[in-house]
Amino acid sequence: MKSYSPPPDKSITIRALLLAAISRGTARVDNPLLCKDTEAAVRCLKALGVKVRKEGNAFIVEGRGLKGLKKPQKPLDAGESGALTRLLAGILAGQDFSSELTGRGSLLKRPMDVLAGALKKLGAAVCTKNGLLPLSIKPASLKGSRISGVESAQIKSALLLAGLYAGGPVTVTEKVLTRDHTERLLALLGAKLTKQGPRVKLEPGPLTARPLTIPGDISSAAPFIAAALLSGKALKITSCGLNPARLGFVKALKRMGAVLDLKAVEAFPEPFGEIEVLPSALKARAFKAEEIPAMIDEVPLLALLAARASGVTVIRGIESLRAKESDRIESALALLASLGVKAVYQNGAMKITGRPSFSAVKPVQTFGDHRIAMAAAAASLVCPELKIENPGCVNKSYPGFWKDFRKVFTFS
């Protein structure tokens, strides 16, 4: 059985860097992911006066406390990272100086009005440009508040980070449970935080630096899981983050008949462990909207595996995918069309008719989206004549993807 360890988790790396920067004391962030998105995070922190240096396989971050950041000399460039933009906006909303957040490429087309509207409920002075970047933030007295119906982990995180600066407790209630990396890291750093089901309550107050170690990224492992299932090969994935709020893809595949064995080590703040993938016959299933947040990054892969499952798979609740690096609904449909698969999106649901094999009908357009490129890689394993346009877009989150993919799936 082949073995594979995914790269460090991008979501947790970005959060760890930001929280270390506003903590009191110096933090060591071990095993961070090095990619364009995390490079953008370091660049923004340095522009805010935070000293960040690389030391071996770690970042050393000299925290400046909640109010120690400095006014940037020019707009902060978040690259193409939506997570960095939204989380950093929460921190900047509580500062005593004005700032502006902008980005590059696809990020400039992604909506920011929901973020601005959420922060305004805390009293933040936030303004978009016609609902898009740049985001202008002015000093404001933030207030405690109760906010319900939150549908995004990034919006939730922005509110909690802004809540550190509020005049009273901030309570956020989610519509559907989303990933909780921010809450776990806040608790590690001493935040007064309580969580009960979909409700999180945060008392404002300082954070204290602690050493952090970033686990492997299950979203980066997901294409390897998909490729193993498509090719009928066994695979062991090691040192992988197994946060319960990120296991939606694994649970979905199990429902489809995939044989996946998880062995988790409970650790604070993040559990991690192994996933064994064994050859499996997949059957079509219907997936509800409430299942999507726990596998939001893996929907293109789910659609790809549904294309090889027996029957018609229905996936609902994915409209938010239109505002990712690409319109991932259309991008996923285009990927399936390139493989000769019958799939449509209508009445709020993607419907995919499984077939026994793929055909390289036309080259795959990745639309500059790393998730689509990785899904195409998994498809190419069983459709080797498939051509992939702009495969290098994987560098956004996983610079070594193609090297690792070829190494793992060169079977004798």
C-alpha positions, 0 to 999 in steps of 0.5 A: 500500500502506497503512503502519502502525507499531505502538505500543511493545512492552509486554513490553519496556517493563515489563522495561526499567523494572524492570531500570533501577530495580535497575541502578547509574546513571541510564537513559533508556528511549526510546519506552516504551509508555504504557498501564495496565500500564506506568503500574502499573509506574511506580507500583510503582517509585515506591512502592519509592523509585525516581525515575522521570520523563517527559522527552519520549518517554522515561522517566528512571529513577534506578537504585537498584542491586540492594539500594537499593529501599525498603520500600513503605508499603502493598501494591504495586498491579500493576493487571491486569498479570500480567507486572508481578506475576510479574517484580516478585515475582522482584525483591522475593524478594531484598530485605531487607524484607517486601512484598505484591503485589496487583492489580485486576480479572481479575488477582485471579483469575489463579493465582499458585501456580506463581510462588510454587512456582518462587521457593520453589525458590530459597529465597524466602519467598513466600505466596499467598492460596489460590493467588491474589493478594495475594502476601506476600514476606518476606526470605530468603537465596536460593540458586543452583539448577537448575530445569527444566521451566519453561513460561512466559516470565514465570516464567522471568523471575521466576527470573532476576531473583531469581537476581541476588540468589542465593548462587550461579548459577541455571540455568533450563531451559525445556520449550519456548522462550519469549520472551527479552526479559529475557535480552536486557536482562540481557545489555545491562546487564552480567549474567553470563548464558549461554544454550544452547538452552532453558537459561539460566544466570545468575551473581548480580551487579550491573547497570549502567544503559544507554540503552534504546529500545523497539521496536514491539510485534508483538502490537499489530501482529498484529490489523492483520496479521489484518485485512489478510489478512481484507480482502484488502488489502496492508499494510506494517508498519514499526518492528516488533520481530522477536524470533525468539521472538515470530514464531510467529504469522507462521510459523503464517500462512505455513504457512497460505499467507499471503504475508508478507515480513519485513525484519529489522535485527539490533540489540542487544538486540532486532531490528526491521524491516518486515513486508509483508502481501499478499492471500492464500488461507488453508488449514487446518493443525494446530498443535502445543503447542510452537508456541504459546509463540511466539504465545501472545498471538495465538491468538485471532487465529489462531483467527479467521483459521482460521475463514476458511481452507479446511478444519478447523484444529486448535490444541493446547497452549493450556490456559494461555490459561484464565488470561489476562485472560479464559478465552481459550479460551472467549472465542475460541470465543464470538467465533467463535460470534458470527460463525456459525463452527463451533468446539469445544474438546475433547480438549485441542484447538481445532477450527475449521471454516473458512467463506467468510464471517462472519455477525453472529449476536450481539454479541461479548462481549469479557469485558474482554479486550484481545486478544479486542476486537482480534480482534473489530475485525479480524473487523468489517472483513469483517463490518461489522454486528458489534457489540462490547461493551466495546471500550474494554478495549483501553486495557490495552495499546493506548490508541490502537487504535481510532483507528489501526485506523480510520485504517489500514483506511479504504481508498479 
